[in-house]
Structures are given as structure tokens and as C-alpha cells.
């Protein structure tokens, strides 16, 4: 496998975590929460498959967890995600990535975000502190052996980090979207705020690898050029058309080949999943 193929495997975790994320922000137009469809104790796992020259390889998995706790005396949700390649594929390209966020228990606005990325020989650290009094995000970033970089960047209301966006999206009433709607969203990533959108494509039934069938909402996000992917709508996501709105399947083109993320296991859901 070429170095270029190996480098593209590192996009797998970021694909799941950033586009589960970029995907969904109709509610961002209003910036209010009327129903939070998850609670502390929720755990969801995805299997990651990588395709190159028509061969699909079960390369790793991604894990998401929700806890209820306090952060500087504020009641919050603690969102946690971990992505890994399986050890038998580490010789090709090793991935061990961790994402965490603390978000307000009632509005889901993020207070703090951290990611620690170990991919191949590369190391990346990002930490963001969101200050709502002055509209500044204080950022701490480090790559490989370079010195820690400290900076600040302005952000506007209804902006979310990549992990909090996953959960904020699930509060949206997708029934208000029409086929082919483009829905603007705001995302804070790579030390600044980005404007992007998702394109809603209606409902569709999806069968998982365990032969379970779910009625889903279908989307295509406009990916951010120069961060995780080249610009465009080369990704499709399906989320359950029920009160949970959890992603069941993600398909994405990458520079060499493509990937799929399948729902593997869920527990601690606030509502029973509809099929």
C-alpha cells in the first residue's frame, strides 16, 4: 500500500467525528433547544471499513459516550469519543485519537474542547476554551515536536466544536426540512470559525451489516476545503428518523478509495430505536 493510501486512512476517525458533526445544523438558525434526545450513560460504537481497489477492509472502530457532570460549577454534558485502528493494521497506519467536550446541560453551547491525535508518526493537540462574555475562543495547539501555540479567535453565537455538533444536531426537528434544502451551519475547527451547510435529501431505509433496517434522514455536507477534505459534497450520512437521530451509516470519498462507518452497538439510549 502506498504512502498516499496510508495517509488517507488517518481521515477515517476525523470523517466520523467531523461530519457526524458538520452534518446537521438546521436548529442553528434558532440557537435554542426544545428537546435533548440523549442522557448520561449513552454509548455508541461504529465499525470503520476502508475501500481501496474494490477491497473492503474492516480497519477499526469509533466509540462515543455521554456523561452528566459539572464543569466549573456548571451542569454540563461530558462528550467523549475515541477512534482506533485495529492492532493488526497498525503496521500500515496506526490511529489512536481522542476527542472530548464539556457543553452546557440545557443549551449545549460548548465551554471546552480537546482533541489528542496520534496518527502514524504524527501527533496533534488542540484545546479550546470558549468565553461567552467577549466572544473569544482561547486556543492551545501543538503539532509533533513544534512548540505549543497559544492564540485567540472570535466566534459568533450558535457555533459549536466538532464533537458538540454531533449531539446538538440530534435536537433538530428534521421534519421541517424539505428535499434539497441547504441548511447553513457554523463550526469551530482548526482554530477558527467556518461557515458551511448540509443538503437534505429526504428519507431512505438503510440496512446495517447486522441485517437491521432503519428509516433514516439522508444528508450531504459541504466539506471544508483545506482542513479534513477537499471541498465538495462527497459524503453521505444517514441518521435514524426517530427521537434519537443517531447516525446509522456514513459513506465518504477520500483522495484514494472510500470509507464506510456502520453502527455496531448502542446502549443507554433515552428512547427506544424505531425501525
N, C-alpha and C positions, 0 to 999 in steps of 0.2 A: 504494500500500500504506500502511495507516495506521501511526501511530507504535506502536500497541499490537502490531501484527503484527511490526514490525521489532524491537521489544524482545523478543518471544518467540523470534526467531531466535538470540539470544545464548544460549539454553538448549541449542542443538544440541550444542556441544562438551561442556558440563557433563553433558548427558544421556549421551553415550557414556562419558565418563570417570567419572561418579559412579555410574552404575548398572551399568556393567560390573562394577562395584565393589560397590555395595550388594547385588548380586545373590546372592552365593554363600556364605554362611559356615557351612555345616554343620560344617566342621573346627574352627570356633571353639569348639565345645563342648569340644574336647580340647587345643587350642593346641599341637599337635605336627605335625611334617612328616615323612611317611614316604617321599614321592616328589616331587621337584621336576621338573615336566614341561617345563621350558624351560632354556635355557642362553644364555650370552653370544653375541650375533650374531643373535638373533631379531628380525625386523622384520615388523610387520603394519600394513596400511593399510585404512581404511574410507572408502567413499563415503557422503556425507550427502545425503539428499533431504528437502525440506521441502514439505508439502502445505497449501494454502490454497484453499478453494472448489474442491476436486476437481482442482486443478492441481498436479502434482508437479514440483518444480524441483531439479535437481542443483546444490546450493548450495555444497558444499565437501568437505573430507576431513579425516580424523584419522589420525595416524601414531603408532605405538608402537614402542619399541626397548628391548632389554635388553643391558646390558654387564656383564661381570665385572671388578671392580676392587677397590681398597682405600679405606677411609674412616677416617681417624684410626687407622691400622694394623690395622683390622678388615677381614676379607674380606667383601665385600658384592656385591650386585647393584645396579647403577645403572639405574633405570627412568626412561624419558623419553617424553613424549608431547607432540605439537604438533597443534593444531587451527586450521584456517583456512577462511574463506570464499574463493571464487574472486574474483579482482580485478574481474571484470565485474559482480559483485553487491555490491561494496564501497559503491557509491553508495546502496544500500538499507540495508545494515548491515554494517560491517566487523568481522571477528573474527580476532584473532591471539592465541591462548592457548598457554601453555607450562606443563607440569607436570613435576616431577622428584622422585624419591625415592631415598634410599640405604637399603637394607634388608639385614639380616643374611643371609649367604650360606646358612646352614643352617636358621634358624627363620623367616626373612622378617619378623621384627619390625622396624618402621621406626625408623631413627635420625634422619633428617632429611627434610623435605618442603618443597617450594617451588612456588608457582604464581604466574605473572605473566599477568594477564588484560587484554587490550585489546579492548574491545567497544564499537563506536560511539565515543562521546566519553568513555566510562568507562574508568578504569584501576583495577585491583585487584592488590595484592601481599600474599601470605601466606607466611610462613616459620615452620616448626615444628621445634623441637629436642626429641627425646624422651629424658628422663632416667629410666632404669630403676632407679636407686638410690633415688630419692624418689617415683617415680610421678607426676612433673610433666612437662608439655609446656610449653616456653617459646615463646611466640608473638610474632611480629612482623607487624603488619598495617598496610596503608595503602590508602586509597581516594581516588582523584582527587588533589586538592591538600591534603587534610587531613593533619595531622602523623602521623608513624609512631607507632603504638600498640604498646607493649610490655606483655606480661602473662604469666601462667602459669595453667595449668589442670590439674587432676588427671585421670589416666586409669587404667584398670584393665588387667590383663593381657589379651592377645588382642584388643587394639584396634589398628586399622590406619588409616592415612591413605587417601584415596580411590584413589590410584594403586597403592599396595602391595596394597590389597584385590583389585584386578583379578588380580594374579598369585598371591596367596595362595589365591584361590578355585580356581585350577586344580589345586591339590594335593588337592582333595576327592574322595573316593570317592562319587560321586553315586548309585551303585547301592544304597547303603544308605538312600536316601530313598524314601519311599512317596508315592503320588499324594495331593496336597492337604496334605502336611506343611507346617507353618510352622516355619521354622528361625531362631532368634534370631541376630542379628549385632550387632557394635559397631563404630562408625565415628567417627573423629575428624575433624570438619569444622566450619568457622565458629568455630574457637577453643574447641570443647568436644566431649565425647563424647556420641554419640547411641545409643540402643537402638532397633533396628528388626528387621525379619525379611524373609525371602523365602518365597514359596509355591511349592512344587514341583508341576509339572503334568504330569510324565511325559515320554515321548519322542515325537518327531514328526520326520518328514522335511521338510527345507527345501531349496528350490531357489533358488540365488543368481541374480543378474542375468546371470551368465555361463553359466547353464544347468547348473551343477554341483549335484548333490544330496547332502546330508549328513544322516545320522541325528543328531538333536540332543536334548539335555536342554532342557526348557522351564520358564521361571520367571516369576513376577510378584513384584517387590519392593514392599514397603510404603515409599513415598517419604516423605521427611522434610518435614513442613509448615513453611513459613517460611524454607526455605533455597533449594532449587532448584525445587521444585514445590509445589502444594497437596498435602495428604495424600491417600493412597489407593493403589490398585493399578492405575493407568492405564498401566503399562508392561509389555511382554512381551519376554523375551530368550531366544534360542536359542543354546546352545553345543554344540560338537561332542561327540558321545558316544564319544570315543576317549581316548587317553592325553594329547592336547594340551589338550582342553577350551577351545578358543578360540571366542569369540563369532562367530557367522556372520550373525546378523540381530538388530536391536533395533528395536522399534516402540514409539512413545510418543505419548500425547495431550499436548498443551500447551494453554495458555489459548486460543490461536487456532490451529486447524489441528492438524497432527500431523507427526511426523518418522519417518524410517527410516534406519538405518545398515546398509549392506551390506558384507560382507567383500569387499575388492577384490584384495588381494595379500598373500601371506605368504612369508617365506623364513627360512632358518636355524632351522627347527623341529627340536626334539630328536627327534621321532618323525614318521614318515610319516602324513599325514592319512588316516583311514579314511572310506569313503563307502558 
